[in-house]
Amino acid sequence: MDEDTLSPGDAADATKTKEENAEEMMEEMKTLRRMMITSVIACPPQATRVGIMKRFLKAREFDCSATFEMLKKHLEWRKSTFPILKTSFIQDPFYQVGAFQVCGKDRDGRPILVIRSGVFPVSTRSLEACMRGFAAVAEMLVAKHGVDARFTVIYDRTDFSMSENLDKELLKSIGQVAQDNYPELLERCLVYPCPWYLRGLWRIVQYFFAPEVRRKVQFLGSASDIFEYVAPDQLDSSLGGTADFTYNHKAFASSLPDKTVDTWIADVADGEDCDAAKEKVDVGEEPRS
């Protein structure tokens, strides 16, 4: 028997383990939902959706108390961050040069986010504007692809200069906001090109990211290595692909709403109230949005 093939007994045990894990997760989600609805004033229905709770629970290794605290902080972050006016970030040099672009899909159909560190305008960008734009784009992507969606990031280092483009402050801020407020959205991060000294640089910046994020970072030595994850027709020619994803700032700006609102708060206004949701906790029914 092939070593990668499970015996009937092993397969049965694996199935049983999956069922037990799924049952345990359901209990954890019920517990978390009860904590949110009974302890958070005007708890947004979004906060107790299955897809949201799964992501946050996984980010805290299924510790309900730690996840509860994480979600409470996330609600405070949403309150202080939204609404975001497009005019507050769209003309920042970071977005004008196309340092952050959504283009193509990986081989599993996941959207691709390309971060072009070789054009980082470190000396002229506003960190606040960059982070407002990052949050606005993240909200747009989740709204478009759903809370269960995952994304592939290509960290494009073409023409990168240590003296001109290294932006540790920005990378740290993006890493913090992403792991605290958009956990488990990252499928993988492909870093290319990777000269020998990049390993040393990674030792410096890796601690800006949570361990589970660091494990998803893959260093690629050649453009052809990317094809394992992304088909050539979904990859820009600058990275060895056959597609033309030339950045158009006007088109990027047009793809974003004039104002990105907090959809979770909107759900409180339009959805059911917390008392109605409480009645559903004991039977494990998911509050509607």
C-alpha positions in Angstrom: 0.0 0.0 0.0 1.3 3.5 -0.9 2.4 5.4 2.2 0.2 8.3 1.2 -2.9 6.1 1.1 -4.9 5.6 4.3 -6.0 2.1 5.2 -9.7 1.6 5.7 -9.2 1.8 9.5 -7.1 5.0 9.3 -9.6 6.5 6.9 -12.4 5.8 9.4 -10.3 7.3 12.2 -9.6 10.4 10.1 -13.3 10.8 9.3 -14.2 10.4 13.0 -11.6 13.0 14.0 -13.0 15.5 11.5 -16.5 14.9 12.8 -15.3 15.3 16.4 -13.4 18.5 15.5 -16.4 19.9 13.6 -18.6 19.1 16.6 -16.1 20.8 19.0 -15.9 23.8 16.7 -19.7 24.1 16.8 -19.6 24.1 20.6 -16.9 26.8 20.6 -18.9 28.9 18.2 -22.1 28.6 20.3 -20.1 29.6 23.3 -18.5 32.6 21.5 -21.8 33.7 20.1 -23.4 33.6 23.6 -20.5 35.6 25.0 -20.8 38.2 22.2 -24.6 38.6 22.3 -24.9 38.7 26.1 -21.9 40.9 26.8 -21.6 43.3 23.9 -24.0 46.2 23.8 -25.8 46.3 20.4 -23.8 43.3 19.1 -23.6 43.5 15.3 -25.1 40.4 13.7 -21.9 40.2 11.5 -19.9 39.4 14.6 -21.8 36.2 15.3 -21.8 34.9 11.7 -20.3 31.4 11.3 -17.7 32.5 8.8 -16.5 35.4 11.0 -16.4 33.4 14.1 -14.4 30.6 12.5 -11.7 33.0 11.2 -11.3 34.7 14.6 -11.4 31.5 16.6 -8.7 30.0 14.4 -6.6 33.1 14.8 -6.7 32.5 18.6 -6.3 28.7 18.4 -10.0 28.2 19.3 -9.7 29.9 22.7 -13.1 31.4 23.2 -12.0 33.9 25.9 -9.1 35.2 23.7 -11.3 35.3 20.6 -14.0 37.2 22.5 -11.3 39.9 23.5 -10.1 39.9 19.9 -13.6 40.5 18.5 -14.2 43.3 21.1 -11.0 45.1 20.0 -12.0 44.6 16.4 -15.4 46.2 17.0 -13.6 49.2 18.6 -11.2 49.3 15.6 -14.2 49.4 13.2 -15.8 52.2 15.2 -12.7 54.4 15.0 -11.8 53.5 11.4 -15.1 53.8 9.4 -16.4 55.6 7.5 -13.5 56.1 5.1 -13.7 58.8 2.4 -12.0 57.8 -0.8 -10.6 61.4 -1.0 -8.7 60.8 2.2 -6.3 58.3 0.6 -6.7 57.9 -3.1 -4.2 60.6 -4.1 -1.5 59.4 -1.8 1.7 58.6 -3.8 1.4 54.9 -2.5 -1.8 54.5 -4.5 -0.8 56.7 -7.4 2.1 54.5 -8.3 0.2 51.3 -7.9 2.1 49.8 -5.0 -1.1 47.9 -4.1 -3.1 46.2 -6.8 -5.8 43.5 -7.1 -5.3 41.5 -10.3 -5.9 38.0 -11.5 -6.7 34.7 -9.7 -4.5 31.9 -8.5 -4.9 28.3 -9.8 -7.6 27.7 -7.2 -9.6 30.7 -8.2 -8.6 32.9 -5.3 -8.1 36.7 -6.0 -4.5 37.9 -6.1 -3.2 41.0 -4.4 0.1 42.3 -5.7 2.2 44.5 -3.5 5.0 46.1 -5.5 7.7 47.0 -3.0 10.0 48.3 -5.8 7.8 51.4 -6.1 7.2 52.1 -2.4 7.3 55.9 -2.1 8.7 55.9 1.4 9.7 59.5 1.7 6.4 61.0 0.3 3.6 58.6 1.4 1.4 59.3 4.4 1.1 56.3 6.7 -2.4 57.3 7.7 -3.5 57.6 4.1 -2.0 54.2 3.2 -3.7 52.5 6.1 -7.1 54.1 5.4 -6.8 52.8 1.8 -5.8 49.4 2.9 -8.8 49.1 5.2 -11.1 50.3 2.4 -9.8 47.8 -0.1 -9.9 45.0 2.4 -13.6 45.8 3.2 -14.4 45.9 -0.5 -12.7 42.5 -1.1 -14.5 40.8 1.8 -17.9 42.3 0.7 -17.3 41.1 -2.9 -15.9 37.6 -2.2 -17.5 36.7 1.1 -16.2 36.2 4.7 -14.9 32.7 3.8 -12.8 33.9 0.9 -9.0 33.6 1.0 -6.4 35.5 -1.0 -3.0 35.0 -2.5 -0.5 37.8 -2.1 2.4 38.3 -4.5 5.1 40.5 -2.9 6.8 41.8 -6.0 10.3 43.0 -5.3 11.2 43.9 -8.9 13.5 47.0 -8.9 13.4 47.1 -5.1 16.1 49.3 -3.5 17.0 48.9 0.2 17.9 52.6 0.4 14.8 53.9 -1.4 12.0 51.4 -0.9 12.4 49.7 2.4 9.4 50.7 4.5 9.4 48.8 7.7 6.9 51.1 9.3 4.3 50.5 6.6 4.9 46.7 6.5 4.5 46.6 10.3 1.3 48.6 10.2 -0.2 46.4 7.4 0.8 43.2 9.2 -0.8 44.4 12.4 -4.1 45.6 10.9 -4.4 42.4 8.8 -3.8 39.9 11.5 -5.9 41.8 14.1 -8.8 42.6 12.0 -8.8 40.4 8.9 -7.5 37.1 10.3 -7.3 34.0 8.1 -7.9 35.8 4.8 -4.3 35.0 3.6 -3.9 31.7 1.8 -0.2 32.3 0.9 2.3 35.1 0.3 4.7 34.5 -2.6 7.8 36.7 -2.5 9.7 37.2 -5.7 12.5 37.8 -6.8 14.6 36.5 -3.9 18.3 37.3 -3.9 20.4 35.7 -1.1 20.4 38.8 1.1 16.6 38.7 1.4 16.8 36.0 4.0 18.6 38.5 6.3 16.0 41.2 5.6 13.2 38.7 6.4 14.8 38.0 9.8 14.2 41.7 10.6 10.6 42.1 9.3 9.2 38.7 10.0 8.3 39.6 13.6 5.9 42.2 12.3 3.6 39.3 11.5 2.0 36.6 13.6 3.5 33.1 13.5 0.6 31.7 11.4 1.2 34.4 8.8 5.0 33.8 8.7 4.3 30.1 7.9 2.5 31.1 4.8 5.3 33.1 3.3 7.1 31.4 0.4 10.3 32.7 -1.2 10.5 32.0 -4.9 13.8 31.9 -6.8 12.5 32.3 -10.4 9.4 33.5 -12.2 8.6 30.0 -13.3 8.2 29.0 -9.7 5.2 31.3 -9.5 3.4 29.2 -12.2 2.9 26.4 -9.6 0.4 28.7 -7.9 -0.7 31.1 -10.7 -1.3 30.4 -14.4 0.6 32.6 -16.9 -2.5 34.2 -18.2 -3.3 35.4 -14.7 0.1 36.9 -14.1 1.4 40.2 -15.3 4.2 40.1 -18.0 6.5 41.9 -15.6 6.5 38.7 -13.4 6.9 36.3 -16.4 3.2 35.9 -17.2 1.3 36.7 -20.3 -1.3 39.0 -18.9 -1.2 42.8 -19.1 -2.2 44.2 -15.7 -0.7 47.7 -16.3 -1.7 49.8 -13.3 -4.3 52.5 -14.1 -4.8 54.8 -11.1 -8.0 56.3 -12.5 -9.5 52.8 -13.0 -8.5 51.8 -9.5 -10.1 54.9 -8.0 -13.3 54.3 -10.0 -13.5 50.7 -8.6 -13.8 52.0 -5.0 -16.9 53.7 -3.4 -16.7 57.4 -2.5 -17.2 56.3 1.1 -16.5 53.0 2.7 -19.0 52.5 5.6 -18.9 50.1 8.5 -21.2 47.4 7.1 -21.3 45.7 10.6 -22.9 48.8 12.1 -25.3 49.1 9.1 -26.4 45.5 9.9 -27.3 46.6 13.5 -29.6 49.3 12.0 -31.2 47.0 9.4 -31.0 43.6 11.0 -32.6 42.0 14.1 -32.0 43.4 17.5 -29.9 41.6 20.2 -32.9 40.4 22.1 -34.1 38.5 19.1 -30.7 37.1 18.6 -30.4 35.9 22.2 -33.5 33.7 21.7 -31.5 31.8 19.0 -28.3 31.2 21.0 -29.4 28.1 22.8 -30.4 26.2 19.7 -27.3 27.3 17.8 -29.2 29.1 15.0 -27.2 31.8 13.3 -28.7 35.3 13.6 -29.6 36.6 10.2 -28.0 39.8 8.9 
